[in-house]
Amino acid sequence: MSTLILVQLLLLGLKVTDTTKETWRQCADLVPLDLLSFVLERDTSKLAPGLHIKEVAGQRGVHFSSPDSSMSFPSSQLLVNCDLFPKGFSVVVTLRVARNAPKRSEYVFSVMEPKNVQKRAVEKREEDGGASLERNKEKSISGEEQQREKKRIGSDEQQGRIILGLKLSKKRLHFVFKGHAGVIKHWVFRGIQLADNQWHTLVLAVGSHHVRLTVDCNSPLEIVPSGPFPSDLNIQGSRFHIGSRGRWKGLFSGLLRQLVLVPGSDATHQICPSSDPQLAALSVPPLLFDLPVVRREGDRHVTSYENEERVSVGLERSCSELLRGQLWFNPLKKGLYLCDGTMWITVLEDHKRLDYVLEHQVLTTSSETHDVEVFQVPGIGLMAAMAHRSTSFGSAVYLWTRTGFQLYQNISTYGALAWRHFSMGKKMFLVVSNSGGGPDKQFSSESDYSVIYKWSKRRKQFVHFQTLQTHCARDWEAFSIHRHTYLAVANHRQGNNNHTINSVIYKWNGLTKSFEVHQLLRTSGAYDWEFFTVGPYHFLVVANAFDGVTTSVDSVIYVWINGSFQVFQTIKTFCATDWEMFQIGSRVFLVVANGHRLHGNGPSQYTINSTIYELDISGQLFVRFQDIVTYSAVDWEFFSLGEEYFLVVANSFNGESYSLNSILYRWQGYEGFVPIHWLPTIGCSDWEFFSSKGESYLIYSSAKAPLSKVFMLKTY
């Protein structure tokens, strides 16, 4: 009877223990945690003791000269409202290790137990002895190597002080953590050549059944452990240590540029592919973006961070050779700046964040407007060219003033659909897409003509420069490749029914002082061109809208090869009206505006998905990243404020009304873009972002009302 009662009590105890474990909180806010920024930015007025900023190969990194307490912080400050370490996560590291680095293992970071837990762990370890180590050998390490690894484990690890850590030696990367019964486990990647005086970016992804390491976006190395990473790794009262394990032994001797913990996700696809994989960035501290200013003291080069810092405070300061190395704090911008002898270099600045959007100006136009182009004319100011539908008044160029845009110049156009500005040297040009013919009789009745205008410094206005034959031109794109200037026109249709026609690439001829046909590309109801460059490669993507039967047609991405554009990839789109390329860190995206679905005489569907694609460099193609519901979208505009990224879409029609909201989206990392502001628009046809005197604005044009609106983006 007593034995039965004892068994019941033991079972009850186990049940109570399990119930207690279930009450431990898993981390809920699974957002990337920039560990390096956290320790650098807690005191932005000075660098912490034992910490130096060094520049090597054009990039800044953090060097640790001692395991200072400022490089340590409680886990609860970042892993908020949770008691257990995330069971799935990634660690993103960018580092540089010298060839002559010590052979001993060094910690990139560690998570350490509080002292009271350490004491209990020591007692438990003394009871268990070393038998459990033998039971937990990993498949990635042979038995003999496992014994050597146990010898490498410091005495503090054997006593259970470390909860989790990442350390490296000459040719190995070790991920260590506290497993069952407090046994320290090692997952080891061997043959990793990191001590080569080069920058490297590593992504360590820990999942439920795999551990994967990607170095510089190369093929990942994977080990299959004998057991999963613990789902109940208790971090209550623990501390993070950056660049060490809280003591001199194991102090990281290299340079650290990036250290990000990404709970609940494999960050490899966030980092790779990358045009610069050795420096691929997910979150690099702002302090490391600007290069340090180097000056001579005798025969020795010294960065400003290694000298006594002098700081002046005020709203206005001039920078001269006499003030080289001087620091200036601007209380209005909350920014710290360094004089390099000629100009102020940003060291730290309070980044703008979008608060709300305020209507700034309602601009009455002479007719409906299909497009607006904002550009800067040196010596004159900020200008906006409006593509007006009416032929009676032509189109207008506006000049930005204190009160908003004011009419500056009228230009004769005929069903203008788009403007594009470009420069060649010091000369500035505007080219307009005309769709309504005009008085010029040199072209056939099925042709239109578009016109290039040149800025006249003497007359201070745009004057006629060259006329080009086009066919209901919807867009112009200007770009430069190998110091040659090109223009691409999107010919939409010839006559009323022929949509599958040639669009044209023109090239500037310096001898004839004119643009001449360089290449013909077959397009289907072309609506837009977008040119962009990734590394050494030049791309041109066309938005094909209609082939005469259906809007379900392929848009085409071309790549520049041996002096001409060749097909790189085709993407199925639905009345594609716009492509917008943008980059976030090293990641490259393309977003398409899909207008509507139509096939033959069937009904049109205006509420459809527009899609963001991301470049997969290893796969050499763009892959679907995110779908966003839009309403006959005709334009996307990407912009950034501080460290935040935004997309705004021009929603034009929902099948019933042209008066509907266009939507502003903000980049949320793993969530992609999420809607944050709804902007009332009427037949919205285009968005442009611009800045003036420290303020940021958006302007939209309306294809259904004679007005445009300017919105001010209020930041805090």
C-alpha positions as CSV (number, residue, x, y, z in Angstrom):
1,M,0.0,0.0,0.0
2,S,2.8,2.4,0.9
3,T,4.6,1.6,-2.3
4,L,1.4,2.4,-4.3
5,I,1.0,5.8,-2.5
6,L,4.7,6.6,-3.2
7,V,4.2,5.8,-7.0
8,Q,1.1,8.0,-7.0
9,L,3.0,10.9,-5.4
10,L,5.8,10.5,-7.9
11,L,3.4,10.6,-10.8
12,L,1.6,13.6,-9.2
13,G,5.0,15.3,-8.9
14,L,5.8,14.6,-12.5
15,K,2.4,16.0,-13.5
16,V,3.0,19.1,-11.5
17,T,6.4,19.6,-13.0
18,D,5.1,19.2,-16.5
19,T,2.3,21.7,-15.8
20,T,4.8,24.2,-14.5
21,K,6.8,23.8,-17.7
22,E,3.7,24.5,-19.8
23,T,3.2,27.8,-18.0
24,W,6.7,28.9,-19.2
25,R,6.2,31.6,-21.8
26,Q,7.4,31.1,-25.4
27,C,8.5,34.3,-27.2
28,A,5.6,35.8,-29.1
29,D,7.1,38.8,-30.8
30,L,9.2,37.0,-33.4
31,V,11.0,40.0,-34.9
32,P,14.7,40.3,-35.8
33,L,16.8,41.4,-32.8
34,D,19.9,43.5,-33.7
35,L,22.2,42.5,-30.8
36,L,25.1,44.6,-32.0
37,S,23.0,47.8,-32.4
38,F,21.5,47.2,-28.9
39,V,24.9,47.4,-27.2
40,L,26.2,50.2,-29.4
41,E,23.2,52.5,-29.1
42,R,22.4,52.4,-25.4
43,D,24.8,55.3,-25.0
44,T,25.3,57.1,-28.3
45,S,27.3,60.0,-26.8
46,K,30.5,57.8,-26.6
47,L,31.8,54.4,-27.3
48,A,31.8,52.0,-24.4
49,P,35.2,51.1,-22.7
50,G,36.8,48.1,-24.4
51,L,35.2,48.9,-27.7
52,H,36.7,50.5,-30.8
53,I,35.4,51.2,-34.3
54,K,37.9,50.1,-37.0
55,E,37.8,50.3,-40.8
56,V,39.2,47.5,-43.0
57,A,38.8,47.1,-46.7
58,G,36.4,50.0,-46.8
59,Q,34.0,48.7,-44.2
60,R,33.6,49.4,-40.5
61,G,33.5,46.8,-37.7
62,V,33.6,46.6,-33.9
63,H,36.7,45.5,-32.2
64,F,36.6,44.2,-28.6
65,S,39.6,44.9,-26.5
66,S,38.1,43.7,-23.2
67,P,34.9,42.0,-22.1
68,D,33.4,45.2,-20.7
69,S,30.1,45.0,-18.8
70,S,28.5,47.4,-21.4
71,M,28.7,44.5,-23.9
72,S,26.4,42.6,-21.7
73,F,22.7,43.0,-21.0
74,P,19.8,40.9,-19.5
75,S,18.0,38.6,-22.0
76,S,14.7,40.0,-20.8
77,Q,15.5,43.4,-22.4
78,L,15.3,42.0,-25.9
79,L,13.4,38.7,-25.5
80,V,10.5,40.4,-23.8
81,N,7.8,38.5,-21.9
82,C,9.2,35.0,-22.5
83,D,11.0,32.5,-20.3
84,L,12.2,30.1,-23.0
85,F,14.7,30.6,-25.8
86,P,13.0,30.3,-29.2
87,K,13.0,26.7,-30.4
88,G,13.6,27.8,-34.0
89,F,15.8,30.7,-35.0
90,S,18.6,32.1,-37.1
91,V,21.8,34.0,-36.3
92,V,23.2,36.4,-38.9
93,V,26.8,37.4,-38.5
94,T,29.2,39.5,-40.5
95,L,32.8,39.3,-39.3
96,R,36.4,39.5,-40.3
97,V,39.1,37.4,-38.7
98,A,42.8,37.9,-39.3
99,R,45.0,35.1,-40.6
100,N,47.1,35.2,-37.4
101,A,44.2,34.9,-35.1
102,P,44.7,32.8,-32.0
103,K,44.1,29.1,-32.4
104,R,41.8,29.1,-29.3
105,S,38.1,29.3,-29.7
106,E,36.5,32.8,-29.4
107,Y,32.9,33.7,-28.7
108,V,30.9,35.8,-31.1
109,F,28.2,35.9,-28.5
110,S,26.9,33.9,-25.6
111,V,23.9,33.6,-23.3
112,M,24.9,32.9,-19.7
113,E,23.0,31.6,-16.7
114,P,22.5,33.7,-13.5
115,K,24.8,32.7,-10.6
116,N,22.1,30.9,-8.6
117,V,21.3,28.7,-11.6
118,Q,25.0,28.1,-12.1
119,K,25.3,26.8,-8.5
120,R,22.5,24.3,-8.9
121,A,23.9,23.2,-12.2
122,V,27.3,22.5,-10.6
123,E,25.6,20.3,-8.0
124,K,23.6,18.5,-10.6
125,R,26.7,17.9,-12.7
126,E,28.6,16.5,-9.8
127,E,25.8,14.0,-9.3
128,D,25.5,13.0,-12.9
129,G,29.2,12.8,-13.6
130,G,30.3,12.7,-17.2
131,A,28.2,9.7,-18.3
132,S,25.6,11.9,-20.0
133,L,28.2,13.4,-22.3
134,E,28.8,10.0,-23.8
135,R,25.1,9.5,-24.3
136,N,24.8,12.8,-26.3
137,K,27.4,12.5,-29.0
138,E,26.4,14.2,-32.2
139,K,26.5,12.5,-35.6
140,S,28.5,15.4,-37.0
141,I,31.5,14.6,-34.7
142,S,33.3,11.3,-34.4
143,G,33.8,9.7,-30.9
144,E,37.5,10.7,-30.8
145,E,36.7,14.2,-31.9
146,Q,33.9,14.4,-29.3
147,Q,36.5,13.6,-26.6
148,R,38.7,16.4,-27.9
149,E,35.7,18.8,-27.9
150,K,34.9,18.0,-24.3
151,K,38.5,18.9,-23.4
152,R,38.1,22.2,-25.2
153,I,35.0,23.1,-23.2
154,G,36.0,25.7,-20.6
155,S,35.6,25.0,-16.9
156,D,32.7,27.4,-16.7
157,E,30.8,25.5,-19.4
158,Q,31.4,22.2,-17.6
159,Q,29.9,23.9,-14.5
160,G,26.7,24.8,-16.6
161,R,27.2,28.5,-16.8
162,I,26.6,28.8,-20.5
163,I,23.1,28.4,-21.9
164,L,23.9,29.1,-25.5
165,G,26.7,30.5,-27.6
166,L,28.4,30.8,-31.0
167,K,32.2,30.5,-31.1
168,L,34.8,29.9,-33.8
169,S,38.3,28.7,-34.1
170,K,40.7,28.6,-37.0
171,K,38.7,26.1,-39.1
172,R,35.6,25.4,-37.1
173,L,32.4,27.1,-36.1
174,H,30.8,25.8,-32.9
175,F,27.2,26.3,-31.8
176,V,27.0,25.3,-28.1
177,F,24.0,25.0,-25.9
178,K,22.7,23.5,-22.7
179,G,20.9,20.3,-23.4
180,H,19.1,17.7,-21.3
181,A,20.2,17.5,-17.7
182,G,22.5,20.5,-18.2
183,V,24.8,18.7,-20.6
184,I,26.6,21.2,-22.9
185,K,26.2,20.1,-26.5
186,H,28.3,21.1,-29.5
187,W,27.1,21.3,-33.1
188,V,30.3,21.8,-35.1
189,F,30.9,22.8,-38.7
190,R,34.4,21.8,-39.7
191,G,36.5,23.1,-42.5
192,I,35.2,26.7,-42.3
193,Q,38.0,28.9,-43.6
194,L,37.1,32.2,-41.9
195,A,40.6,33.4,-40.7
196,D,41.6,34.9,-44.1
197,N,41.5,38.7,-43.5
198,Q,38.2,38.9,-45.5
199,W,34.7,39.9,-44.5
200,H,32.2,37.1,-44.4
201,T,28.5,36.9,-43.7
202,L,27.2,33.7,-42.0
203,V,23.6,32.6,-41.5
204,L,23.2,29.8,-38.9
205,A,19.6,28.4,-39.1
206,V,18.5,26.1,-36.3
207,G,15.2,24.3,-37.1
208,S,13.4,21.4,-35.4
209,H,15.3,18.7,-37.3
210,H,18.2,20.4,-39.0
211,V,21.1,22.8,-38.4
212,R,22.2,24.7,-41.5
213,L,25.1,27.1,-42.1
214,T,25.4,29.4,-45.1
215,V,28.6,31.3,-45.7
216,D,28.6,34.2,-48.2
217,C,25.5,32.8,-49.8
218,N,27.3,29.7,-51.0
219,S,25.7,26.2,-50.8
220,P,24.6,25.6,-47.2
221,L,26.4,23.1,-44.9
222,E,24.0,20.9,-42.9
223,I,24.4,18.6,-40.0
224,V,21.7,16.3,-38.7
225,P,22.0,16.2,-34.9
226,S,21.0,13.2,-32.8
227,G,18.3,15.2,-31.2
228,P,16.5,18.5,-31.7
229,F,17.3,21.8,-30.2
230,P,15.5,21.9,-26.8
231,S,12.0,23.5,-26.9
232,D,12.3,24.3,-23.1
233,L,15.6,26.1,-22.8
234,N,15.0,28.3,-19.8
235,I,16.6,31.8,-20.1
236,Q,15.1,33.4,-17.0
237,G,17.6,35.7,-15.4
238,S,20.2,35.1,-18.1
239,R,22.4,37.6,-19.9
240,F,23.7,38.2,-23.4
241,H,27.4,38.8,-23.8
242,I,28.5,40.2,-27.1
243,G,32.0,39.3,-28.3
244,S,32.7,37.1,-25.3
245,R,31.3,34.9,-22.6
246,G,31.8,37.6,-20.0
247,R,35.5,37.0,-19.3
248,W,38.9,37.5,-21.0
249,K,39.2,33.9,-22.0
250,G,37.3,33.5,-25.3
251,L,37.2,37.2,-26.1
252,F,36.5,37.7,-29.9
253,S,39.7,39.2,-31.5
254,G,38.3,39.9,-34.9
255,L,35.9,42.6,-36.2
256,L,32.2,42.3,-35.9
257,R,29.9,44.2,-38.3
258,Q,26.6,42.5,-37.9
259,L,25.0,40.3,-35.3
260,V,21.2,39.6,-35.6
261,L,19.1,37.0,-33.8
262,V,16.0,36.1,-35.8
263,P,13.6,34.1,-33.7
264,G,11.2,31.7,-35.3
265,S,12.5,31.9,-38.8
266,D,15.3,30.9,-41.2
267,A,16.8,34.2,-42.3
268,T,18.8,32.7,-45.2
269,H,16.2,33.8,-47.8
270,Q,16.3,37.3,-46.2
271,I,20.0,37.5,-46.8
272,C,20.6,35.5,-50.0
273,P,20.9,35.9,-52.8
274,S,23.0,39.0,-52.5
275,S,25.0,41.1,-55.0
276,D,27.7,41.4,-52.3
277,P,27.3,38.2,-50.3
278,Q,30.4,38.7,-48.1
279,L,28.7,41.9,-46.7
280,A,25.1,40.9,-47.1
281,A,23.1,43.0,-44.6
282,L,20.0,42.3,-42.6
283,S,20.6,44.9,-39.9
284,V,23.9,46.7,-39.6
285,P,24.2,49.3,-36.8
286,P,24.0,52.9,-38.3
287,L,27.2,53.7,-36.5
288,L,29.0,51.4,-38.9
289,F,27.6,52.7,-42.1
290,D,29.8,55.9,-42.5
291,L,33.5,55.4,-43.0
292,P,35.7,56.9,-40.3
293,V,37.7,59.9,-41.2
294,V,41.5,59.1,-41.2
295,R,44.1,61.8,-40.5
296,R,47.8,61.8,-39.8
297,E,49.4,62.4,-36.5
298,G,53.1,62.2,-37.2
299,D,53.6,59.1,-39.4
300,R,50.7,57.3,-37.9
301,H,47.2,57.1,-39.3
302,V,44.6,57.6,-36.6
303,T,40.8,57.5,-36.9
304,S,38.8,60.2,-35.2
305,Y,37.4,57.6,-32.8
306,E,40.9,56.9,-31.4
307,N,41.4,60.6,-30.4
308,E,39.9,62.9,-27.8
309,E,36.5,64.0,-29.1
310,R,35.5,67.6,-29.1
311,V,31.8,68.3,-29.3
312,S,30.1,71.6,-30.2
313,V,26.3,72.1,-29.9
314,G,24.2,74.4,-32.0
315,L,21.8,74.6,-35.0
316,E,24.4,75.9,-37.5
317,R,28.1,75.0,-37.9
318,S,30.6,75.4,-40.7
319,C,33.1,72.7,-41.4
320,S,36.7,73.6,-42.4
321,E,40.2,72.2,-42.3
322,L,40.7,73.9,-39.0
323,L,37.8,71.9,-37.6
324,R,38.8,68.5,-38.9
325,G,37.9,65.9,-36.3
326,Q,35.4,68.2,-34.6
327,L,32.1,66.7,-33.5
328,W,28.9,68.7,-33.8
329,F,25.6,67.9,-32.1
330,N,22.5,69.4,-33.8
331,P,19.7,69.4,-31.1
332,L,17.0,70.0,-33.8
333,K,17.9,67.0,-35.8
334,K,19.2,65.1,-32.8
335,G,22.2,64.3,-34.9
336,L,25.9,63.9,-34.2
337,Y,28.2,64.9,-37.1
338,L,32.0,64.7,-37.7
339,C,33.9,67.3,-39.8
340,D,36.3,65.7,-42.3
341,G,37.8,69.1,-43.3
342,T,35.3,70.0,-46.0
343,M,31.8,68.7,-44.9
344,W,30.0,67.2,-42.0
345,I,29.7,63.4,-42.0
346,T,26.8,61.8,-40.2
347,V,27.9,59.7,-37.2
348,L,24.5,59.3,-35.5
349,E,21.1,60.7,-36.4
350,D,17.6,60.4,-35.1
351,H,15.9,58.6,-38.0
352,K,12.6,59.8,-39.3
353,R,9.6,57.7,-38.8
354,L,6.3,58.2,-40.5
355,D,3.6,59.5,-38.2
356,Y,0.7,60.5,-40.4
357,V,0.0,61.9,-43.9
358,L,-1.4,65.5,-44.3
359,E,-3.0,67.0,-47.4
360,H,-0.7,69.9,-48.4
361,Q,-1.9,71.2,-51.7
362,V,-4.7,70.7,-54.2
363,L,-3.3,71.6,-57.6
364,T,-5.9,72.5,-60.2
365,T,-4.7,71.4,-63.6
366,S,-6.0,72.3,-67.1
367,S,-7.2,68.8,-67.7
368,E,-7.0,65.2,-66.4
369,T,-3.4,64.1,-65.9
370,H,-2.0,60.6,-66.8
371,D,1.5,61.1,-65.3
372,V,3.6,63.4,-63.2
373,E,7.4,63.5,-63.3
374,V,9.3,65.3,-60.5
375,F,12.9,66.4,-61.1
376,Q,15.5,69.0,-60.1
377,V,16.9,71.7,-62.4
378,P,20.2,73.1,-61.2
379,G,19.9,76.8,-60.4
380,I,16.1,76.8,-60.8
381,G,14.7,74.3,-58.3
382,L,12.3,71.4,-58.0
383,M,10.0,70.9,-60.9
384,A,7.1,68.7,-61.9
385,A,6.0,67.9,-65.5
386,M,2.3,67.0,-65.8
387,A,1.1,64.8,-68.7
388,H,-2.3,66.4,-69.5
389,R,-4.9,64.5,-71.5
390,S,-6.3,67.6,-73.3
391,T,-4.6,68.8,-76.5
392,S,-6.2,72.3,-76.2
393,F,-4.0,73.5,-73.3
394,G,-1.1,71.0,-73.7
395,S,0.9,69.9,-70.7
396,A,2.4,72.0,-68.0
397,V,5.7,72.2,-66.0
398,Y,5.4,73.4,-62.4
399,L,8.0,74.9,-60.1
400,W,8.0,74.1,-56.4
401,T,7.7,77.1,-54.1
402,R,7.0,77.7,-50.4
403,T,3.3,77.3,-51.0
404,G,3.5,74.4,-53.4
405,F,3.7,73.8,-57.1
406,Q,3.1,76.9,-59.3
407,L,2.7,77.0,-63.1
408,Y,6.1,77.6,-64.8
409,Q,5.8,76.6,-68.5
410,N,3.2,75.2,-70.9
411,I,4.3,72.7,-73.6
412,S,2.2,71.7,-76.6
413,T,1.3,68.0,-76.3
414,Y,-1.3,65.7,-77.9
415,G,-2.9,63.2,-75.5
416,A,0.2,63.1,-73.4
417,L,0.6,59.9,-71.3
418,A,3.9,60.2,-69.6
419,W,7.0,62.4,-69.1
420,R,10.6,61.2,-68.4
421,H,13.5,63.4,-67.5
422,F,17.2,62.5,-68.1
423,S,20.6,64.1,-68.3
424,M,23.6,63.7,-70.5
425,G,26.6,65.4,-68.9
426,K,25.4,68.9,-67.8
427,K,22.5,68.9,-70.3
428,M,19.0,68.1,-69.1
429,F,16.1,66.8,-71.2
430,L,12.4,65.9,-71.0
431,V,10.7,63.4,-73.3
432,V,6.9,63.2,-73.6
433,S,4.8,60.2,-74.7
434,N,2.1,61.5,-77.1
435,S,-0.8,59.3,-78.0
436,G,-3.1,61.7,-80.0
437,G,-1.2,62.6,-83.2
438,G,-0.8,66.3,-83.8
439,P,-0.2,68.8,-86.5
440,D,3.0,67.2,-87.8
441,K,2.3,65.4,-91.1
442,Q,5.5,63.5,-91.6
443,F,4.1,60.4,-90.0
444,S,1.2,58.2,-91.2
445,S,-2.3,58.4,-89.9
446,E,-1.6,55.3,-87.7
447,S,1.4,57.0,-86.1
448,D,1.9,59.5,-83.3
449,Y,5.0,61.3,-82.5
450,S,6.8,61.9,-79.2
451,V,9.1,64.8,-78.6
452,I,12.3,65.3,-76.7
453,Y,12.8,68.8,-75.1
454,K,16.1,70.2,-73.9
455,W,16.6,72.7,-71.1
456,S,17.8,76.0,-72.3
457,K,20.0,77.8,-69.7
458,R,19.6,81.0,-71.6
459,R,15.9,81.0,-72.0
460,K,15.4,79.1,-68.7
461,Q,12.8,76.8,-70.2
462,F,12.5,73.6,-72.2
463,V,12.7,73.9,-76.0
464,H,12.1,71.4,-78.8
465,F,15.0,69.1,-79.5
466,Q,14.0,66.0,-81.5
467,T,10.8,64.3,-82.7
468,L,10.5,60.5,-82.8
469,Q,7.8,58.3,-84.4
470,T,5.8,56.3,-81.8
471,H,2.6,54.3,-81.6
472,C,0.3,55.4,-78.7
473,A,3.5,55.6,-76.6
474,R,2.7,54.9,-72.9
475,D,6.1,55.4,-71.4
476,W,9.7,56.4,-71.9
477,E,12.7,55.0,-69.9
478,A,16.1,56.6,-70.0
479,F,19.2,54.8,-68.9
480,S,23.0,54.6,-69.4
481,I,25.1,51.5,-70.1
482,H,28.9,51.8,-70.4
483,R,28.7,55.6,-70.7
484,H,26.2,55.4,-73.6
485,T,22.7,56.9,-73.2
486,Y,19.6,55.0,-74.3
487,L,15.9,55.7,-74.5
488,A,13.2,52.9,-74.5
489,V,9.7,53.7,-75.7
490,A,6.7,51.5,-74.8
491,N,4.6,51.5,-78.0
492,H,1.1,50.4,-76.8
493,R,-0.7,49.8,-80.1
494,Q,-0.7,50.7,-83.8
495,G,-4.2,51.8,-84.9
496,N,-7.0,50.6,-82.8
497,N,-6.5,46.9,-82.8
498,N,-2.9,45.9,-83.4
499,H,-1.3,45.6,-80.0
500,T,1.6,43.2,-80.8
501,I,4.1,45.6,-82.3
502,N,7.7,46.7,-81.8
503,S,8.8,48.9,-79.0
504,V,12.1,50.6,-79.7
505,I,15.4,51.1,-77.9
506,Y,17.1,54.3,-79.1
507,K,20.8,55.1,-78.6
508,W,22.4,58.6,-78.5
509,N,24.7,59.3,-81.5
510,G,27.3,61.9,-80.5
511,L,28.1,62.6,-84.2
512,T,24.6,63.3,-85.4
513,K,23.6,64.8,-82.0
514,S,20.4,62.7,-82.0
515,F,18.8,59.5,-80.8
516,E,18.8,56.7,-83.4
517,V,17.1,53.2,-83.4
518,H,19.3,50.6,-81.7
519,Q,17.0,47.6,-81.1
520,L,13.4,46.6,-81.7
521,L,11.6,44.4,-79.1
522,R,8.3,42.8,-79.7
523,T,5.7,43.8,-77.1
524,S,2.0,43.3,-76.5
525,G,0.2,46.5,-75.5
526,A,3.3,47.8,-73.8
527,Y,2.5,50.1,-70.9
528,D,5.8,50.7,-69.0
529,W,9.5,50.1,-69.1
530,E,11.7,49.8,-66.0
531,F,15.5,49.7,-66.2
532,F,17.7,48.6,-63.3
533,T,21.2,47.2,-62.5
534,V,22.2,44.4,-60.2
535,G,25.9,44.1,-59.8
536,P,27.5,44.1,-63.3
537,Y,24.2,43.1,-65.0
538,H,21.7,45.5,-66.6
539,F,18.0,44.6,-66.9
540,L,15.0,46.1,-68.7
541,V,11.5,44.8,-67.9
542,V,8.4,45.6,-69.9
543,A,4.8,45.7,-68.6
544,N,2.7,44.0,-71.3
545,A,-1.0,44.8,-70.9
546,F,-3.0,43.3,-73.8
547,D,-2.5,41.2,-76.9
548,G,-5.8,42.0,-78.6
549,V,-7.7,39.2,-76.9
550,T,-6.7,38.9,-73.3
551,T,-4.9,40.8,-70.6
552,S,-3.4,37.5,-69.4
553,V,-0.1,38.0,-71.2
554,D,3.6,37.5,-70.3
555,S,5.6,40.5,-69.3
556,V,9.3,40.1,-70.1
557,I,12.5,40.8,-68.2
558,Y,15.5,41.4,-70.6
559,V,19.2,41.3,-69.7
560,W,21.9,43.2,-71.5
561,I,24.3,40.8,-73.3
562,N,26.9,41.8,-75.9
563,G,25.4,45.2,-76.8
564,S,21.7,44.3,-76.9
565,F,18.8,43.0,-74.6
566,Q,18.1,39.3,-74.5
567,V,15.2,37.6,-72.8
568,F,16.0,36.7,-69.2
569,Q,12.6,35.7,-67.8
570,T,8.9,35.9,-68.6
571,I,6.3,36.5,-65.9
572,K,2.5,36.0,-66.3
573,T,0.8,39.3,-65.7
574,F,-2.8,40.7,-66.1
575,C,-2.9,44.0,-67.9
576,A,0.4,45.0,-66.4
577,T,0.7,48.8,-66.2
578,D,3.8,49.4,-64.2
579,W,7.0,47.8,-62.8
580,E,8.9,49.3,-59.9
581,M,12.3,48.0,-58.9
582,F,13.6,48.6,-55.4
583,Q,16.2,47.3,-53.0
584,I,16.1,46.7,-49.2
585,G,19.5,46.1,-48.0
586,S,21.1,43.7,-50.5
587,R,17.7,42.2,-51.5
588,V,16.4,43.1,-55.0
589,F,12.6,43.3,-55.7
590,L,10.3,44.0,-58.6
591,V,6.6,44.8,-58.0
592,V,4.1,44.8,-60.8
593,A,0.8,46.7,-61.0
594,N,-1.8,44.4,-62.5
595,G,-4.7,46.4,-64.0
596,H,-7.5,43.9,-64.6
597,R,-8.4,40.5,-66.0
598,L,-10.1,40.3,-69.4
599,H,-10.5,37.6,-72.0
600,G,-12.3,38.2,-75.2
601,N,-15.8,39.6,-74.7
602,G,-16.0,38.4,-71.1
603,P,-16.4,40.7,-68.1
604,S,-13.4,42.5,-66.6
605,Q,-12.2,41.8,-63.1
606,Y,-10.7,44.9,-61.5
607,T,-10.0,43.6,-58.0
608,I,-7.0,41.4,-58.5
609,N,-3.6,40.7,-57.0
610,S,-0.5,42.8,-57.8
611,T,2.7,40.9,-57.0
612,I,6.1,41.6,-55.5
613,Y,8.9,39.4,-56.9
614,E,12.4,38.9,-55.3
615,L,15.5,38.1,-57.2
616,D,17.0,34.7,-56.5
617,I,20.5,35.1,-57.7
618,S,21.4,31.4,-57.2
619,G,18.4,30.4,-59.2
620,Q,18.9,33.2,-61.7
621,L,15.2,34.3,-61.7
622,F,12.7,36.4,-59.9
623,V,10.4,34.5,-57.6
624,R,7.0,35.4,-56.1
625,F,7.4,37.1,-52.7
626,Q,4.1,38.7,-51.8
627,D,0.6,39.2,-53.4
628,I,-1.3,42.5,-52.6
629,V,-4.9,43.0,-53.5
630,T,-5.2,46.1,-55.7
631,Y,-8.0,47.8,-57.7
632,S,-7.0,48.4,-61.3
633,A,-3.6,49.4,-60.2
634,V,-1.6,51.6,-62.6
635,D,1.5,52.6,-60.6
636,W,3.7,51.7,-57.7
637,E,6.1,54.1,-56.0
638,F,8.8,53.0,-53.5
639,F,10.5,55.3,-51.1
640,S,12.3,55.4,-47.7
641,L,12.2,57.6,-44.6
642,G,15.1,57.0,-42.3
643,E,15.4,53.3,-42.0
644,E,11.8,52.6,-42.9
645,Y,10.7,51.5,-46.4
646,F,7.3,52.2,-48.1
647,L,5.3,51.3,-51.2
648,V,2.3,53.3,-52.3
649,V,-0.1,52.0,-55.0
650,A,-2.3,54.0,-57.4
651,N,-5.7,52.3,-57.2
652,S,-7.7,53.7,-60.1
653,F,-11.0,51.8,-60.5
654,N,-12.9,49.0,-58.6
655,G,-15.5,48.3,-61.3
656,E,-18.0,50.8,-60.0
657,S,-16.2,54.0,-59.0
658,Y,-13.0,55.9,-59.6
659,S,-13.2,57.5,-56.2
660,L,-11.4,55.1,-53.9
661,N,-8.4,54.8,-51.6
662,S,-4.9,54.4,-52.8
663,I,-2.9,52.6,-50.1
664,L,0.5,53.3,-48.4
665,Y,2.3,50.1,-47.3
666,R,5.2,49.8,-44.9
667,W,7.9,47.2,-44.9
668,Q,7.6,44.9,-41.9
669,G,10.4,42.4,-42.7
670,Y,9.0,38.9,-42.4
671,E,5.4,40.1,-42.9
672,G,6.4,41.9,-46.1
673,F,4.5,45.1,-46.8
674,V,1.5,45.9,-44.6
675,P,-1.1,48.7,-45.2
676,I,-0.7,51.7,-42.8
677,H,-2.5,54.7,-44.5
678,W,-5.5,55.0,-46.8
679,L,-5.3,58.0,-49.1
680,P,-8.5,59.2,-50.9
681,T,-7.9,59.6,-54.6
682,I,-9.9,60.0,-57.8
683,G,-8.8,58.0,-60.8
684,C,-5.3,57.9,-59.4
685,S,-2.8,57.5,-62.3
686,D,0.6,58.1,-60.8
687,W,2.5,58.7,-57.5
688,E,5.8,60.5,-57.1
689,F,7.8,60.9,-53.9
690,F,10.0,63.9,-53.4
691,S,11.8,65.9,-50.7
692,S,12.4,69.6,-50.1
693,K,14.2,71.4,-47.3
694,G,14.0,68.4,-45.0
695,E,10.4,67.6,-45.6
696,S,9.0,64.7,-47.5
697,Y,6.0,64.7,-49.9
698,L,3.9,62.5,-52.2
699,I,2.1,63.9,-55.2
700,Y,-0.6,62.0,-57.2
701,S,-2.1,62.7,-60.6
702,S,-5.7,62.1,-61.6
703,A,-6.8,60.7,-64.9
704,K,-10.5,61.4,-64.1
705,A,-10.4,64.9,-62.6
706,P,-8.5,68.1,-63.4
707,L,-6.5,68.1,-60.2
708,S,-3.5,66.7,-58.5
709,K,-2.8,66.5,-54.8
710,V,0.3,66.9,-52.7
711,F,0.6,65.2,-49.4
712,M,3.1,66.0,-46.7
713,L,4.6,63.0,-44.8
714,K,4.8,64.0,-41.2
715,T,7.5,62.3,-39.3
716,Y,8.7,62.1,-35.7
